[in-house]
Amino acid sequence: MERTTSDYGKENYVDFRKLWILMADKKVKKMDLIRAGLNRATIYSLRDNENVTCATIAKLCHTLQCRIEDICEFVECPKDGIDIPEAFL
């Protein structure tokens, strides 16, 4: 089954809460990200934990002088109602 954008976050996702905390600590504003080359739609995607490109993540790390794990983390959602054999997990 092909995954669509509307399916994002229903199972596993990348959480960007750490990005906003780091930006506050470094006193970096959203406008600073726009000046660094990110567009507003990308910033909205980050705010909503939606899909962004690896290039966006690299630009954020370069701009904020940080590592990937400083701005996001992988969140695994439980597979409620789905009986998956242990061997496939």
C-alpha positions in Angstrom: 0.0 0.0 0.0 1.4 3.4 -1.0 1.7 5.9 1.8 0.4 9.4 1.2 1.1 12.7 2.9 -2.3 12.5 4.8 -1.1 9.2 6.3 2.0 10.8 7.9 2.0 10.5 11.6 -0.6 7.8 11.9 2.1 5.2 12.7 5.6 6.5 13.3 6.8 10.1 12.8 9.6 12.6 13.4 8.9 15.1 16.2 10.5 18.5 15.8 9.7 19.9 19.3 13.4 19.9 20.1 13.9 22.4 17.2 11.7 25.0 18.8 13.3 24.6 22.2 16.8 24.9 20.6 15.7 28.0 18.6 14.4 29.6 21.8 17.6 28.8 23.7 19.7 30.3 20.8 17.2 33.2 20.4 16.7 32.3 16.7 13.4 33.4 15.2 11.4 31.9 12.4 12.4 34.9 10.3 16.0 33.9 10.8 15.2 30.5 9.2 13.5 32.3 6.3 16.6 34.4 5.8 18.6 31.2 5.8 16.6 29.9 2.8 13.7 28.0 4.3 10.3 28.9 3.0 7.2 29.5 5.1 5.5 26.3 4.0 8.5 24.3 5.2 8.4 26.1 8.6 4.7 25.2 8.8 5.5 21.6 8.0 8.1 21.5 10.8 5.6 23.1 13.2 3.1 20.4 12.3 5.6 17.5 12.4 5.0 16.8 8.7 7.4 15.5 6.0 10.4 17.7 5.3 13.4 16.9 3.1 16.9 15.8 4.2 18.1 19.1 2.6 15.8 21.0 5.0 17.2 19.1 8.0 20.8 19.7 6.8 20.0 23.5 6.4 18.6 23.6 9.9 21.6 21.9 11.4 24.0 24.2 9.5 22.1 27.3 10.4 21.7 26.4 14.1 25.2 24.8 14.3 23.8 21.6 15.8 23.3 17.9 15.1 20.2 16.2 13.8 19.4 14.7 17.3 19.4 18.3 18.7 16.3 19.2 16.5 14.2 16.1 16.2 13.5 12.6 17.4 11.8 9.5 16.0 8.5 8.6 17.7 7.2 5.1 17.3 3.4 4.8 17.7 1.9 1.6 19.1 0.3 -0.7 16.5 -3.1 -0.8 18.2 -5.4 -3.4 16.9 -2.8 -5.0 14.6 -1.4 -8.4 15.5 2.1 -8.5 14.0 4.2 -11.6 14.6 7.3 -10.8 16.8 9.6 -11.9 14.0 8.4 -9.0 11.8 8.9 -6.3 14.4 
